[in-house]
């Protein structure tokens, strides 16, 4: 009779030989191993029984030795070898080898290669309770191994402590509020005016802020110390307020959207890479112009294509641009009202996969286009928000099925783009004063975050967290006595950035839950201010130097002044100003021109020339005595001049004729 577990198939072997000879090779490889499962279980059961008997015998001997040692006064306690488990592996291994050799001698066939080898570690004897070893109702003496811990429950998969810990972890995973990083905060001083734009690069190493003060500041978390100073500040759009900032998907360039009609692209160091072209404002059809013709409102990068970005403007268009083509836009989307009239888009964004383009318009509508079809919108909600209110933000969820909108009518709504007529949930009473108030999803897609605005001196603003499913307010963070304009929750850093209305950018983080970012700069001490280096010339005394190399000794200031006083050049008194017409090439104080001379000598003459006759007769005596011009030529023929005599008024009145006299 053949041993159990061996198989002999002579027919198949002969067939294999014939096929091998025909095919031209020697054989089909090594024969597959065959296993007898029942024999292996029987072997395992015997090994477990023998092992348990040996352990019980060792325990009994140790107890006896302990009693004997306890009775003698000079004995000392010795740790048990069974309790530590140091002797058990060696004994069980030797015993297992003996049993394996005894079983292998009679239970295997000469043709089988695997029956002589042990098949893996023996299963524990506790499995006999489930019928694995085939021995039911085994006593506790048959169980082999270390004593069970006190927290173990019979039939349970884990221990009680592990269950409690896992339950707590499950609760934390299910509760998204536990993941909000708000235990610590740092404050970055951007300026004195509203921080209207925030952007973090994809790695979270750098932060960019822009505001109403036209400045764009660069912050490097790894390079900052505890003083929290920006490493670069610039005004890329001169005197235009910054509306939006965003890093590209690769983080190498930054899109800058300001209050002008031309968006700009900067590199990581702030140098200009691209400036969009401005369109022709006299063309009616905006699709025929090469760029925007009015103030920009918003812009963002494509989430998949690193060279494409999107902008919207007051000219009623949403345009896509290519970074490599600066002379013209890539595509134009024109939102229309229900009557077909032009409406102004106030915000725009891409979907997470980049296939859809959404825009919130001034008439309260939300219009979504397919990126490749620019004519008609694919999804259109006519009454998303109150007409006339500026929708300040649109953002898609990470799973791509939901769209959140922050309206100028103080509401926050969440939409399912597959059913776009009514919002899934909405929250009202969220005051906003700024046309760029943000809303964003948490990294786990379970919370929706937005900020509220407050008037100066009327309380503190808050950053509100809403549950996405129920839209209940589950948490809030008090920011301060100013409005919350921008908010950003970075998924890699797990940190929340907030831009406020008083020129501050706050970063909320948790040392345990957050990564890098603000944690890098708060641990660095402030650098000492470098003192201004003054150039001082030290006087070196070399008494034994040669005369040609010897420096002159420094003398006191008083002696130097006395020496300078004796020098005629250094002590020369400044010359007083020249009075008169000027001399020695120097010009007088009044000037050297003819007009200035006339002004001084004639126009400013104090003599009274009100009577020109007296002014002329003043020189008559001198002219008659010393004639110079005309009189010498007529001395012989000049008659004597006869001048009229001046009479008094009374004499003139008496000589008047009778008919001229007045009648009294």
Secondary structure, DSSP 8 states (H G I E B T S, - for coil): ---TT----HHHHHHHHHHHHHHTSS-S-S------HHHHHHHHHHHHHHHHHHHHHHHHHHHHHHHHHHHSTT------HHHHTTTHHHHHHHHHHHHHHHHHHHS--TT-SSTTS--SS---GGGGGGTSSS--S--GGG--SS---TT--TT-SS-HHHHHHHHHHHHHHH-GGGG---SEEEEEE--SS-EEEEEE-TTSSEEEEEETTS-EEEEETTT--TT---SEEE-TTSSS-EEEEEE-TTSSEEEEEESSS--EEEETTS-EEEE-----TT-S-GGGSSS--S-EEEEEE-SS-TTEEEEEETTS-EEEEETTB-SS-SEEE--B-TTS-B--EEEEEE-TTSSEEEEEETTS-EEEEETT--SS-SEEETTSS-TT----EEEE-TTSSEEEEE-TTSEEEEEETTB-SS-SEEEE-----STT--EEE-TTSSEEEEE----TTS--EEEEEEETTT--EEEEEEEESS-EEEEEEETTTTEEEEEETTSEEEEEE-TTT--STHHHHTTS------------------TTS-TTT-------HHHHHHHHHH-TTTT--------SS--TT---TT-SSHHHHHIIIIIT--S--S-HHHHHHTTHHHHHHS--SSGGGGTTT-----------HHHHHHTS-GGGS---
